Amino acid sequence: MNDTVVTYQGQQVSVPKEVADFLERDRRRMRAQYKQDQRHLSRMDFETAMSCSGNASRVTEDTALKNLQLETLREAMAGLDERERVLISLRYDEELSMEEIGRRLSVSRMAISKRLKKLCQKLNRAVC
């Protein structure tokens, strides 16, 4: 028998090598995820601190630019045909998956994906 001794809840336990390897890989994965979460959180803290330290005129400029982009996007959306608006509404207003939209419109998920990609590119070109 090829057992390995591991510590589980503070006690020494004998488990098969495969189980010990799995537990070790899982422990490493969890440690890596924890580190990634910590980096993400520290980056968010930094960004929050930086945004708070900026002056009010920059906030006003950013708000004006966002409003201009939203108005441009509204105009671009008005230029879409009915089918395109329905597709955008199903995906982003009703938050349906591409598979659900495909079933509702009787087309494949791939076709929905392609249509949405073209629509997003079209809207991006209009806004940018």
N, C-alpha and C positions, 0 to 999 in steps of 0.2 A: 504494500500500500504506500502511495506517494503523498502523504499528508504533510501539511505545513502548519505551524503554530502561529496564530495571529491573536492580537488583542482585540476583544469585542466587548464593549461596555465595561471596560476595566478588568476583564478576566481573560486568561489565556485559553484559547479554544483551538482544537485541532480540526482543520478542514482540508479537503482535497486541494491540490495545487491549483487546479483550474479556478476554484472558488477564490483562493487567495489572490491569484492574478487578477481576477475580475474586480475584487474589492480594492486592490491597489490601483488599478486603472480608474475606477470610479472615484477613489479618493483624490487622485491627481486631477481628474476632470473637474471635480468640485472645487479644488484649490485654484485651478486656472480660472474657473468661472468667477470665483470670489475676487481674485486679483483683477480680472477684467471689470467686474462691477465696481470695485474700488477706484480704478482708473477713470471709469466713466463718471462716477460721482464726483471725484476730485476735479475733473474737467468741467462738469456742470457748475460746481462751486466757483471755479475760476471765471467761467463765462458770466455767471451772475454778478460776481464782484466787478468784473470789467464793465458790464452794462450799467451797473449802478454808478460807477465812477465817471461815466461820460457826462458831457454837458447837455443841457436841455435842448439846445439848437440841433444837435445830432438826432435826438429823439424826434423832434419835429420834422426834420428832413426825412427820416426813415418812415414816419407815418405818412407824409405826403407822397413818398414814392410808392408805398404799399397801396394807398388809395388810388393813385394813378394806374398801377398795375391791375387793381380790381376793376376799375372802370374799363380799361382796355379788354380785360377778360370778359366782362359783361357784354361788350360790343361784339367780341369774337363769338361768344355763345349765341348771341342773337342772329349771327350769320349762319349758324348751323341749320341743317334741315331737321324735320321732325324726328326722323329715325335716329339721327345722331344725338339729339337732345334726350330722347327716350333712353338710349344706351348710357349716356352720361348720368342721367337721373337714376337708373337702376343700379349702376355701379357705385356712385358716390352719395346719392341721397338715401336710397334704400339699403345701401351697403350689401348688396347681393354678391355672391361669388360668381366668377365667370361661368362656372358650371350651372349655377341656378339661372343665370341670365340666358345661357344657351338653351336650357330646357324651356324656359318661358317663351323664347323667340324661335324655338325649333331649329337651332343651328348648333354646330359643335362649339365646344369650349375654345378650341384653337381659333375658330373664325371670330369669336368674341374678342379673344386676346389680340388678334391682328387688327380688328376694327378699333379697339380701344387705343392701341399703340398709335395708329394713324391719327386718331382724333387728338390724342395728347400732343403729338408732334405738330399737328395743325394749330392747336391752341397755343403751344409754346412759341411757334413762329409768330403768331399774331401778337403775343404779349411782349416778347423780347425784341 
